Amino acid sequence: MFCFGLSALTFGVAFFGPFKITPPPPKGLVGLDAWVSLEVWGLVWIAVGLFLLVSSFKNNQSAAMGCYAAMLFVWWASYTWTAVAEFLETGATSLWLASCIYGSILGACVGVARLVNAPPDLSALVTGEEGTGDDS
């Protein structure tokens, strides 16, 4: 979780100050930049990163992980859409790598969220036993 927070902060910082990667926007983010400026997206990434860093020390991180997953999904969708469009137009694309990386991080985020915030054990309800199995 903490490392996810650092990665989100890094994504956000990439749109500000001396580390700024724009202009022009990366090819896979042109559509997002046309919709909302990448500086605004950067602020959202920073907010999500701070939320993740704070939440990494709490018992329930599901809201922070959900925000991170949503941002990763938006980035993955943007790169994937652009990669497919470019491939159909030219027969080649280099954006498949960025698309796969964001998709992989998204998958890891969902997996970690499932492990860290596992649902309650409902086996007692299925078997008809009394209690929840936590008799400590």
Residue pairs with C-beta under 8 A, 6 or more apart in sequence:
1 52
1 55
1 56
1 61
1 64
1 65
1 112
1 116
2 52
2 53
2 56
4 52
4 56
4 65
4 68
4 109
4 112
5 49
5 50
5 51
5 52
5 53
5 55
5 56
5 64
6 49
6 53
7 49
7 105
8 45
8 46
8 48
8 49
8 52
8 68
8 71
9 45
9 46
9 49
9 50
9 53
10 49
11 42
11 45
11 49
11 71
11 75
12 42
12 43
12 44
12 45
12 46
12 47
12 48
12 49
13 19
13 42
13 46
14 20
14 21
14 42
15 21
15 22
15 38
15 39
15 41
15 42
15 45
16 39
16 42
22 33
22 38
24 30
25 32
25 33
25 38
26 98
27 82
27 86
27 95
28 78
28 79
28 82
28 83
28 95
28 98
28 99
29 38
29 41
29 75
29 78
29 79
30 82
31 78
31 81
31 82
32 38
32 41
32 74
32 75
32 78
33 41
44 71
45 71
48 64
48 67
48 68
48 71
51 63
51 64
51 67
52 61
52 64
52 65
52 67
52 68
54 64
55 61
55 63
55 64
55 65
56 64
60 117
61 113
61 116
61 117
62 113
62 117
65 109
65 112
65 113
65 116
65 117
66 113
68 109
69 106
69 109
69 110
69 113
72 102
72 105
72 106
72 109
73 106
75 102
76 99
76 102
76 103
76 106
79 95
79 98
79 99
79 102
80 99
80 103
82 95
83 93
83 95
83 96
83 98
83 99
84 93
86 92
86 93
86 95
87 93
120 132
121 132
121 133
121 134
123 129
123 133
124 130
124 131
124 132
124 133
